[in-house]
Amino acid sequence: MALNQLQRFYQWIADSPPLFYLQPPFATLEDVSAASLNESEEYKGNPRLGFLYQHLCTTLLENSQRYQIIADEIQLNDDNGQTIGAIDLLLKNTESNQVEHWEVAIKFYLLHKGIWYGPNAHDQLHKKLDRMLTHQLKMSKRPELQQIVPLDTPPEERLLMQGRLYINPFSTETTPTECLGFELNPNQITGFWCYKSQWDLIGQPLYHLHKPCWAIGTDDFSQPIEKPSDRFIHAQTKDGQFWFVVPDSWPGN
């Protein structure tokens, strides 16, 4: 990923509100003062968006005065060596002197018949949120963690979920205001999606987004994309409107 894209993504993470309004355990980085990304920063890790996102979240927290990294990406195994799960981040809050367990995720969901689906329809917001709350965040209460990182008190739970929510402007569907009882931030419902058969209704050229640019968008408007055939695309207009276009069979069964 080009350096200026890394810096833009880093700044996007620092400035963007989460998908949900703040109430425990939801967290934001908007109130965390952190140094800018070092101009020599490179990323040579797993190219998948989630890994890049976690790396930049970790870097941002390391660059803040409020937090010190105790450990990151801690794998927990049972007595038989079977993987139980992983903890994204254990942090020391230097202001409260409290240890915090952070799970971070960047997600993009499309509203269809009351359910927020990922472009891969197996991924759904209510399922993801439930797993984060009932499984991922509970990893820091397990005795296996104590064997790796002994802690005097259980860590406070923090869930950072950023991304974007998409609605179909050619549908009359009502947009939900909450998920699992947690209030969605309507300011993050800023994307559009449509079916391939609705392509002509978009009315503007679309420009392809490589996955590392799904959050920040592109400034390359040299080649508009053609109507997709049998897979979803993520793109944007010149004026910055984000679009998913999905096959007519989506989300399937």
NUVEXKE-619873 format. One record per residue: x, y, z of N, C-alpha, C in turn; residue in one letter; residue number from 1. Coordinates in pm, whole numbers, padded with zeros to 5 digits, m for minus. Last residue first. Example, Ala and Ser with C-alpha at 12.3 -4.5 7.8 and 13.67 -1.06 7.14 Angstrom:
REM residues 2
01285;m00225;00708;01367;m00106;00714;01290;00003;00787;S;2
01319;m00569;00780;01230;m00450;00780;01320;m00330;00780;A;1
END
This chain:
REM residues 253
m02954;m01779;m00043;m03035;m01846;00059;m02971;m01835;00197;N;253
m02877;m01451;m00175;m02894;m01597;m00188;m02978;m01652;m00076;G;252
m02878;m01177;m00154;m02779;m01254;m00077;m02795;m01404;m00085;P;251
m02795;m01211;m00505;m02750;m01178;m00368;m02870;m01143;m00281;W;250
m02876;m01232;m00764;m02903;m01346;m00677;m02864;m01320;m00531;S;249
m02781;m01013;m00896;m02925;m01016;m00868;m02961;m01131;m00775;D;248
m02467;m00909;m00743;m02546;m00989;m00838;m02693;m00992;m00798;P;247
m02418;m00560;m00650;m02416;m00704;m00620;m02496;m00779;m00726;V;246
m02225;m00285;m00586;m02317;m00342;m00685;m02304;m00493;m00672;V;245
m02182;m00030;m00351;m02167;m00172;m00381;m02268;m00208;m00488;F;244
m02044;00296;m00346;m02146;00205;m00400;m02096;00061;m00395;W;243
m01997;00623;m00213;m01957;00482;m00217;m02074;00395;m00261;F;242
m01929;00935;m00350;m02035;00845;m00304;m01991;00700;m00322;Q;241
m01740;01118;m00449;m01713;01051;m00323;m01824;00963;m00269;G;240
m01760;01227;m00696;m01792;01316;m00585;m01789;01243;m00450;D;239
m01704;01013;m00862;m01604;01120;m00850;m01632;01211;m00730;K;238
m01814;00719;m00682;m01828;00821;m00785;m01717;00925;m00765;T;237
m01675;00391;m00620;m01724;00522;m00579;m01737;00613;m00700;Q;236
m01716;00042;m00530;m01668;00151;m00614;m01716;00283;m00556;A;235
m01708;m00299;m00532;m01715;m00183;m00445;m01648;m00070;m00519;H;234
m01902;m00567;m00668;m01794;m00470;m00679;m01817;m00361;m00575;I;233
m01977;m00920;m00681;m02000;m00785;m00631;m01878;m00697;m00660;F;232
m02019;m01099;m00994;m01964;m01084;m00860;m01990;m00941;m00812;R;231
m02080;m01125;m01263;m02134;m01224;m01170;m02076;m01213;m01030;D;230
m02036;m00856;m01399;m02106;m00973;m01452;m02165;m01058;m01341;S;229
m02072;m00495;m01383;m02015;m00624;m01343;m02098;m00740;m01396;P;228
m02019;m00245;m01623;m02119;m00319;m01549;m02066;m00456;m01512;K;227
m01688;m00105;m01588;m01803;m00150;m01666;m01899;m00226;m01575;E;226
m01544;00189;m01434;m01564;00044;m01447;m01687;00016;m01533;I;225
m01331;00452;m01561;m01456;00404;m01501;m01476;00255;m01527;P;224
m01022;00554;m01510;m01087;00446;m01584;m01216;00404;m01515;Q;223
m00926;00766;m01358;m00882;00755;m01497;m00965;00655;m01577;S;222
m00942;00848;m01099;m01064;00850;m01178;m01034;00838;m01328;F;221
m00817;00800;m00802;m00785;00759;m00939;m00915;00747;m01018;D;220
m00856;00833;m00543;m00845;00957;m00619;m00804;00928;m00764;D;219
m01085;00646;m00332;m00977;00658;m00431;m00971;00799;m00488;T;218
m01151;00550;00013;m01185;00586;m00123;m01061;00603;m00211;G;217
m01121;00465;00274;m01078;00601;00241;m01117;00645;00101;I;216
m01223;00200;00287;m01262;00302;00385;m01238;00443;00332;A;215
m01117;00063;00069;m01261;00059;00092;m01305;00168;00188;W;214
m00852;00036;00005;m00909;00171;m00007;m01060;00173;00020;C;213
m00784;m00230;00018;m00723;m00140;00115;m00781;00001;00113;P;212
m00938;m00321;m00214;m00986;m00341;m00078;m00915;m00254;00026;K;211
m00985;m00077;m00470;m00911;m00190;m00416;m00941;m00200;m00268;H;210
m01265;00033;m00630;m01191;00048;m00506;m01119;m00082;m00473;L;209
m01338;00182;m00950;m01311;00065;m00866;m01231;00101;m00741;H;208
m01592;00414;m01007;m01447;00386;m01014;m01412;00283;m00908;Y;207
m01872;00491;m01214;m01816;00438;m01090;m01670;00400;m01113;L;206
m02068;00758;m01354;m01960;00660;m01365;m01912;00618;m01226;P;205
m02420;00770;m01278;m02287;00831;m01275;m02183;00722;m01299;Q;204
m02662;00630;m01266;m02657;00757;m01338;m02524;00830;m01337;G;203
m02798;00419;m01145;m02695;00493;m01070;m02670;00629;m01135;I;202
m02962;00279;m01311;m03025;00381;m01227;m02922;00466;m01152;L;201
m02816;00082;m01431;m02842;00202;m01511;m02906;00313;m01428;D;200
m02817;m00120;m01226;m02695;m00048;m01262;m02724;00085;m01333;W;199
m03003;m00297;m01149;m03033;m00156;m01122;m02918;m00064;m01162;Q;198
m02900;m00545;m01190;m03009;m00505;m01279;m03050;m00359;m01259;S;197
m02722;m00562;m00975;m02669;m00547;m01111;m02777;m00496;m01207;K;196
m02860;m00373;m00700;m02841;m00495;m00778;m02783;m00462;m00916;Y;195
m02681;m00148;m00482;m02791;m00185;m00570;m02759;m00317;m00637;C;194
m02606;00083;m00216;m02584;m00042;m00288;m02703;m00064;m00381;W;193
m02428;00353;m00058;m02540;00301;m00136;m02502;00164;m00193;F;192
m02334;00485;00269;m02308;00419;00141;m02438;00378;00073;G;191
m02388;00585;00517;m02357;00682;00412;m02333;00618;00276;T;190
m02430;00560;00812;m02512;00500;00706;m02501;00593;00585;I;189
m02302;00700;01001;m02221;00599;00932;m02303;00524;00827;Q;188
m02488;00857;01117;m02387;00926;01037;m02297;00828;00963;N;187
m02634;00692;01282;m02686;00716;01147;m02586;00789;01058;P;186
m02513;00442;01471;m02482;00582;01442;m02528;00612;01300;N;185
m02746;00232;01644;m02657;00258;01533;m02633;00408;01518;L;184
m02767;00121;01973;m02811;00222;01876;m02705;00246;01769;E;183
m02840;m00211;02060;m02740;m00104;02058;m02773;m00008;01944;F;182
m03016;m00419;02029;m03042;m00324;02136;m02942;m00210;02145;G;181
m02930;m00550;01803;m02916;m00619;01932;m02933;m00522;02049;L;180
m02920;m00241;01660;m02889;m00381;01634;m02858;m00445;01769;C;179
m03122;00037;01537;m03041;m00035;01636;m03013;m00176;01587;E;178
m03270;00146;01338;m03196;00241;01421;m03106;00171;01522;T;177
m03315;00042;00994;m03318;00019;01139;m03234;00123;01212;P;176
m03491;00201;00739;m03357;00175;00793;m03365;00155;00944;T;175
m03736;00060;00528;m03707;00141;00646;m03571;00102;00703;T;174
m03726;00046;00171;m03708;m00019;00301;m03675;00081;00412;E;173
m03767;00103;m00088;m03841;00184;00010;m03823;00129;00152;T;172
m03489;00130;m00314;m03579;00049;m00232;m03646;00140;m00131;S;171
m03290;00265;m00425;m03400;00230;m00515;m03500;00139;m00446;F;170
m03086;00290;m00249;m03170;00409;m00270;m03289;00382;m00361;P;169
m03004;00067;m00008;m03039;00068;m00150;m03132;00187;m00176;N;168
m02733;00151;00214;m02874;00127;00186;m02895;00131;00035;I;167
m02462;00060;00424;m02510;00093;00290;m02659;00061;00278;Y;166
m02216;00170;00655;m02341;00098;00630;m02404;00152;00503;L;165
m01871;00124;00739;m01976;00201;00671;m02096;00110;00650;R;164
m01636;00144;01006;m01671;00099;00872;m01777;00187;00811;G;163
m01557;00009;01331;m01568;00117;01233;m01605;00057;01098;Q;162
m01567;m00076;01649;m01622;m00123;01521;m01641;m00001;01431;M;161
m01409;m00162;01929;m01402;m00059;01826;m01451;m00120;01695;L;160
m01476;m00231;02253;m01503;m00280;02118;m01504;m00161;02022;L;159
m01337;m00318;02559;m01353;m00211;02461;m01372;m00274;02323;R;158
m01352;m00400;02903;m01378;m00440;02764;m01400;m00317;02676;E;157
m01094;m00405;03145;m01216;m00343;03095;m01230;m00375;02946;E;156
m00955;m00711;03280;m00949;m00589;03197;m01088;m00534;03166;P;155
m00960;m00811;03623;m01003;m00834;03485;m00998;m00705;03404;P;154
m00652;m00754;03805;m00797;m00739;03791;m00837;m00767;03646;T;153
m00390;m00839;03776;m00447;m00829;03911;m00599;m00822;03906;D;152
m00270;m01079;03543;m00334;m00951;03568;m00399;m00952;03706;L;151
m00022;m01237;03351;m00089;m01230;03482;m00142;m01088;03508;P;150
m00031;m01361;03055;m00017;m01223;03105;m00091;m01215;03239;V;149
m00042;m01643;03055;00045;m01571;02962;00076;m01431;03014;I;148
m00217;m01722;03247;m00092;m01797;03237;00009;m01725;03147;Q;147
m00432;m01560;03195;m00357;m01537;03319;m00221;m01609;03316;Q;146
m00539;m01682;02970;m00470;m01554;02956;m00383;m01526;03078;L;145
m00658;m01908;03077;m00544;m01925;02986;m00467;m01795;02966;E;144
m00881;m01822;03216;m00758;m01851;03292;m00636;m01869;03202;P;143
m01054;m01544;03062;m01019;m01687;03067;m00889;m01709;03145;R;142
m01118;m01290;03013;m01159;m01341;03144;m01113;m01486;03163;K;141
m01054;m01232;02755;m00963;m01180;02857;m01003;m01221;02998;S;140
m01265;m01335;02606;m01138;m01408;02606;m01046;m01361;02719;M;139
m01483;m01180;02583;m01475;m01261;02705;m01345;m01341;02712;K;138
m01473;m01065;02335;m01441;m00979;02449;m01430;m01058;02580;L;137
m01549;m01294;02177;m01419;m01228;02163;m01381;m01148;02288;Q;136
m01816;m01366;02286;m01701;m01457;02272;m01569;m01382;02274;H;135
m02007;m01168;02306;m02021;m01286;02392;m01902;m01380;02387;T;134
m01930;m00959;02131;m01971;m00930;02268;m01965;m01053;02358;L;133
m01866;m01086;01888;m01769;m00995;01951;m01801;m00975;02099;M;132
m02104;m01223;01838;m01980;m01298;01863;m01875;m01210;01930;R;131
m02282;m01009;01801;m02305;m01107;01908;m02177;m01183;01941;D;130
m02170;m00889;01573;m02174;m00817;01700;m02193;m00913;01816;L;129
m02208;m01093;01382;m02073;m01045;01414;m02072;m00976;01550;K;128
m02487;m01110;01379;m02406;m01227;01416;m02266;m01185;01457;K;127
m02559;m00855;01297;m02607;m00903;01426;m02528;m01025;01472;H;126
m02427;m00835;01042;m02392;m00748;01154;m02436;m00806;01288;L;125
m02298;m01120;00875;m02413;m01035;00907;m02384;m00960;01036;Q;124
m02164;m01313;00626;m02128;m01218;00731;m02245;m01124;00752;D;123
m02268;m01435;00408;m02257;m01516;00530;m02224;m01428;00651;H;122
m02249;m01261;00195;m02371;m01257;00274;m02368;m01347;00397;A;121
m02013;m01047;00127;m02022;m01191;00143;m02134;m01215;00243;N;120
m02095;m00793;00199;m02101;m00830;00057;m02089;m00981;00039;P;119
m02290;m00847;00500;m02166;m00815;00432;m02182;m00847;00285;G;118
m02616;m00720;00583;m02531;m00826;00529;m02397;m00768;00483;Y;117
m02846;m00645;00811;m02724;m00587;00754;m02631;m00701;00713;W;116
m03191;m00687;00761;m03065;m00747;00804;m02950;m00675;00734;I;115
m03422;m00584;00648;m03402;m00569;00791;m03272;m00624;00846;G;114
m03390;m00634;00372;m03499;m00696;00449;m03469;m00698;00598;K;113
m03069;m00529;00381;m03162;m00603;00295;m03263;m00674;00384;H;112
m02792;m00317;00385;m02923;m00345;00441;m03013;m00414;00340;L;111
m02458;m00412;00411;m02563;m00368;00320;m02699;m00410;00376;L;110
m02151;m00317;00568;m02274;m00396;00566;m02381;m00328;00482;Y;109
m01826;m00359;00660;m01909;m00290;00561;m02034;m00376;00540;F;108
m01587;m00306;00924;m01690;m00385;00857;m01773;m00296;00764;K;107
m01317;m00363;01128;m01369;m00273;01026;m01464;m00354;00938;I;106
m01249;m00400;01473;m01301;m00458;01348;m01346;m00346;01256;A;105
m01092;m00495;01777;m01112;m00395;01672;m01158;m00464;01544;V;104
m01096;m00514;02125;m01118;m00587;02000;m01153;m00483;01894;E;103
m00902;m00458;02411;m00964;m00401;02291;m00978;m00508;02183;W;102
m00896;m00441;02746;m00894;m00540;02638;m00971;m00481;02522;H;101
m00702;m00249;02971;m00817;m00258;02882;m00792;m00364;02775;E;100
m00614;m00169;03302;m00586;m00250;03184;m00714;m00263;03102;V;99
m00580;00159;03441;m00660;00039;03420;m00612;m00035;03295;Q;98
m00496;00411;03493;m00415;00300;03547;m00486;00166;03534;N;97
m00611;00621;03370;m00691;00554;03473;m00614;00444;03545;S;96
m00396;00702;03209;m00475;00802;03280;m00553;00740;03396;E;95
m00289;00485;03083;m00202;00556;03178;m00277;00664;03256;T;94
m00409;00182;03027;m00455;00320;03021;m00379;00398;03127;N;93
m00255;m00070;02861;m00255;m00002;02990;m00296;00142;02967;K;92
m00409;m00327;02666;m00351;m00195;02680;m00352;m00151;02825;L;91
m00415;m00589;02445;m00421;m00557;02587;m00344;m00428;02608;L;90
m00586;m00680;02149;m00496;m00587;02218;m00523;m00586;02368;L;89
m00712;m00925;02050;m00648;m00827;01963;m00544;m00746;02038;D;88
m00686;m01258;02134;m00716;m01125;02187;m00641;m01024;02102;I;87
m00832;m01559;02010;m00723;m01463;02016;m00774;m01331;02071;A;86
m00906;m01904;02093;m00934;m01775;02032;m00813;m01685;02045;G;85
m00836;m02166;02132;m00962;m02118;02189;m01003;m01989;02120;I;84
m00676;m02429;01967;m00696;m02284;01974;m00834;m02251;02029;T;83
m00536;m02697;02154;m00637;m02650;02059;m00661;m02500;02078;Q;82
m00369;m02799;02342;m00307;m02724;02234;m00405;m02675;02130;G;81
m00489;m02908;02555;m00457;m02999;02446;m00393;m02929;02327;N;80
m00549;m02696;02715;m00444;m02787;02760;m00402;m02886;02653;D;79
m00604;m02432;02468;m00640;m02513;02584;m00526;m02610;02617;D;78
m00471;m02106;02385;m00488;m02249;02356;m00528;m02322;02483;N;77
m00477;m01788;02245;m00507;m01869;02361;m00536;m02013;02319;L;76
m00265;m01540;02121;m00335;m01665;02091;m00354;m01744;02219;Q;75
m00280;m01202;02098;m00246;m01309;02192;m00331;m01431;02160;I;74
m00238;m00944;01969;m00259;m01069;01896;m00214;m01189;01982;E;73
m00025;m00778;02206;m00123;m00777;02098;m00123;m00913;02029;D;72
00030;m00623;02525;00048;m00735;02431;m00055;m00721;02321;A;71
00045;m00360;02619;00095;m00471;02701;00124;m00591;02612;I;70
00100;m00042;02506;00066;m00177;02462;00129;m00278;02558;I;69
m00041;00236;02665;00080;00157;02645;00036;00015;02607;Q;68
m00215;00545;02606;m00207;00399;02611;m00066;00346;02595;Y;67
m00199;00822;02595;m00291;00761;02691;m00264;00612;02710;R;66
m00042;00915;02397;00012;00926;02532;m00075;00852;02634;Q;65
m00011;00716;02097;m00084;00805;02188;m00015;00809;02323;S;64
00108;00529;01943;00151;00667;01922;00078;00767;02013;N;63
m00031;00299;02005;00109;00310;02049;00158;00454;02041;E;62
m00263;00360;01868;m00268;00353;02014;m00127;00361;02073;L;61
m00163;00346;01605;m00221;00470;01655;m00224;00471;01808;L;60
m00084;00077;01590;00015;00184;01575;m00036;00315;01632;T;59
m00334;m00047;01616;m00229;m00072;01716;m00125;00039;01712;T;58
m00457;00045;01382;m00515;00075;01514;m00410;00061;01623;C;57
m00285;m00070;01193;m00288;00075;01205;m00355;00119;01336;L;56
m00337;m00345;01238;m00201;m00293;01248;m00203;m00141;01270;H;55
m00609;m00359;01180;m00564;m00385;01316;m00423;m00331;01339;Q;54
m00599;m00298;00902;m00673;m00213;00995;m00624;m00233;01138;Y;53
m00455;m00516;00805;m00401;m00380;00789;m00467;m00285;00888;L;52
m00640;m00716;00869;m00505;m00719;00927;m00440;m00581;00919;F;51
m00863;m00645;00714;m00874;m00654;00859;m00739;m00653;00929;G;50
m00769;m00661;00447;m00805;m00532;00506;m00809;m00538;00658;L;49
m00478;m00854;00373;m00622;m00844;00395;m00655;m00720;00478;R;48
m00203;m00882;00355;m00266;m00772;00281;m00416;m00758;00304;P;47
00005;m00925;00634;m00105;m00984;00558;m00183;m00872;00488;N;46
00271;m00678;00614;00199;m00790;00672;00095;m00846;00578;G;45
00410;m00457;00560;00446;m00575;00481;00376;m00700;00534;K;44
00405;m00120;00551;00326;m00234;00595;00355;m00351;00503;Y;43
00605;00144;00684;00573;00050;00577;00486;m00060;00635;E;42
00693;00475;00767;00612;00357;00797;00586;00275;00671;E;41
00821;00710;00741;00896;00592;00698;00817;00463;00719;S;40
00656;00894;00855;00667;00895;00709;00745;00776;00655;E;39
00439;00783;01111;00577;00811;01068;00588;00800;00916;N;38
00129;00934;01162;00201;00815;01118;00339;00855;01066;L;37
00114;01166;01438;00090;01125;01300;00171;01001;01267;S;36
00024;01084;01778;00115;01140;01679;00078;01090;01540;A;35
m00301;01130;01921;m00188;01045;01882;m00103;01117;01778;A;34
m00558;01139;02146;m00459;01223;02079;m00335;01139;02049;S;33
m00871;01019;02127;m00735;00976;02159;m00637;01061;02078;V;32
m01125;01063;02049;m01079;01142;02163;m00938;01102;02208;D;31
m01163;00883;01842;m01175;01026;01813;m01121;01113;01926;E;30
m01175;00620;01876;m01041;00677;01881;m01043;00828;01857;L;29
m01416;00455;02085;m01380;00538;01971;m01236;00581;01987;T;28
m01613;00168;02184;m01503;00264;02200;m01487;00344;02072;A;27
m01861;m00010;02367;m01814;00051;02243;m01713;00162;02271;F;26
m01980;m00170;02564;m01833;m00158;02564;m01777;m00083;02442;P;25
m02096;00149;02679;m02011;00032;02702;m02065;m00091;02630;P;24
m02161;00360;02402;m02206;00310;02531;m02124;00184;02554;Q;23
m02172;00563;02130;m02088;00518;02240;m02170;00484;02363;L;22
m02338;00426;01842;m02320;00531;01941;m02246;00475;02062;Y;21
m02160;00233;01598;m02260;00245;01703;m02231;00367;01789;F;20
m01950;00251;01424;m02081;00221;01367;m02193;00238;01468;L;19
m01741;00534;01529;m01775;00393;01512;m01915;00375;01454;P;18
m01603;00813;01339;m01681;00756;01449;m01711;00609;01424;P;17
m01269;00882;01236;m01402;00832;01202;m01476;00777;01324;S;16
m01008;00960;01298;m01113;01063;01293;m01254;01007;01279;D;15
m00833;00743;01295;m00828;00837;01406;m00952;00925;01413;A;14
m00894;00626;01050;m00919;00550;01173;m00924;00644;01292;I;13
m00800;00832;00883;m00942;00794;00879;m00979;00719;01006;W;12
m00529;00818;00936;m00603;00937;00979;m00753;00911;00979;Q;11
m00474;00568;00821;m00442;00593;00962;m00524;00711;01015;Y;10
m00541;00627;00557;m00617;00525;00630;m00597;00543;00780;F;9
m00346;00818;00496;m00487;00854;00487;m00574;00757;00566;R;8
m00112;00666;00527;m00134;00783;00612;m00281;00825;00612;Q;7
m00152;00475;00326;m00136;00433;00465;m00167;00549;00558;L;6
m00153;00645;00104;m00274;00570;00136;m00269;00521;00280;Q;5
00109;00736;00106;00003;00834;00129;m00130;00767;00160;N;4
00244;00490;00060;00258;00560;00187;00145;00657;00210;L;3
00058;00219;m00087;00138;00340;m00098;00135;00417;00034;A;2
00086;m00119;00000;00000;00000;00000;00088;00123;00000;M;1
END
